[in-house]
Amino acid sequence: MKKLVLFIISGLFMLNVFAQDNGFGIGIIIGEPTGLTAKYWITDKTAVDGGLAWSLINEGALHVHADFLIHSFNLIHVSKGQLPLYLGLGARIKLASDTRFGARIPLGINYHFGSAPLDVFFEVVPILDLIPATDFDINAAIGMRYFF
């Protein structure tokens, strides 16, 4: 089984597919919340992302979010790949005993590998809950996506 998993992973790295600044990617996000993430590039600088994850802090609550992101590729230059910063606006719903709905403002950094269809990201996300009451929260996570 380990050999099969290694074979599949190495095959994914060898594929010559879209760069990480276009197409569709899916992966994992670890932190608060922890779960699955997806991203779709609309233009070379804008994308939408979403998550289906579990809050490890709040009774294992289900967390669903969607964001519109704007990337800046000119602020940090690296010798290989790309390292854009991004800012966005989105919404989240947290399904728990006290279900919450609010606005998200993701701030992050995203490394695009030059030789593989992968990205790695870190983000901090202030959240303003609006329902059932106004409240402030903050999420932070790291993640990785594979782009098709």
N, C-alpha and C positions, 0 to 999 in steps of 0.2 A: 504494500500500500504506500509506504514512504517513497519508493522508487517512482510510482505512478504520479504522486503529487509533485515530486521534484521534476519529473519529465514535463508535466503540464505547465508548471511555473516557468521552467526554462524555455519552453515553446512560446509562452506569452511574451517573454523578453525579446525573442528573436523575430517576432512579427514586425513587418514594416507597415505600420498603420498610421492613422492621423497623429499629428502632434497633440500635445496636451492643451493647446489653446484653440482647439476646435473639436467638434464631435460630441460624443456622449461618454461619460465616465461613471463608473459605479465602484463603490468600495466601502470601507469601514471608517467609523469615527469613534474615538476613544476619549473619554473624559466625562463631562457632564453636558449633554447626555452621551450614552454609548449605544451604537447600533449601526445602521446602514446609511450611506450617503450616496447621492447621485448629483451629477452636474452636467448641464447642457450649455454649450457655447452658442450664443446668438450671433455675435460679431467677434472680431478679433480682440475686443476689449471688454465685452459684456457677456454675462452668463446668468443662468438661473441655477440654483442648487436647491436641494431638499434633503430632508432627513426623516427617517423613521427609526426612533431610538427609545431607549429606556432611561429614565432618570434613576440613578443609583442613590440619590439623596432623598427623594420624595417617594417613599413607599413603592418603589418600582413602577412609577407612573409612566404611561406611554406618552412620548413626546413626538409631535409631528411639526415640521417647519418647512417653509419655502422662502427663498430670498432672491432678490435681484442684485447682482454684483457688478461693480465697475472695477476693472484692473488697471494698474499703472505699471507698465513695463520699463519705465525710464528712470526710476529712482535708485534701483540697486542693480549693478551690473556684475555678472559672474562670468568666469571663463568658459564654463560649459553649462548648457541648459539656460533656463530663465528663472528669475526670482521676482515675480510681480507682487506688489502689495495690493490689497483690495479692500473696498468699503461697500456696504450694501444696506438694503432696507428690506425687511420681510415681516413675516407673521409666524406665530407658533401657537399651537394648542397643546396643552398638557392635560391629559386625561387621568384624573386621580379622584380621590374622594371629594376634593375641592377643585373641580375642573377649572383651568385657567386659559384665557386667551389674551394674547398681547402682541406688541410690535417688537421686532428684533432689529439691531443695528450691528451686523457682523463686521469686525475689523480683523484682517488677517494677512498672512504671508503665505505664498504658495510656490513651492519649487517644482519646476517642470524639468524632468530629466531630458537631456538632449538625445540619448540613445535608446530610450525605452518609452512606451506609451503609458507612463505613470506620472502622477503628481503626488506630492506630500504637502500637507498644509497644517498650519497652526492658526487658530482663531480665538478671539475673545469677543463675546457677544453680550452687550448690555441689553436687557429686556425690560420693557415697560408693560406689565400686565394691566389690562383694562377691565377684564371681567373675571371673577365676580366683583373685584374691587381693584382700585389703582394700587399697584405695588411695583417695586423695583427688584430685579433679579439679575444675575450675571451667570453666563455659561462660558466654559473654556474647554477646548478639545484639540486633539491632533488627529489627523486622518490620512488615508491614502486611497487613491482611486486608480482604476485601470480604464484606459480610454479605448473605445472601439472605433 
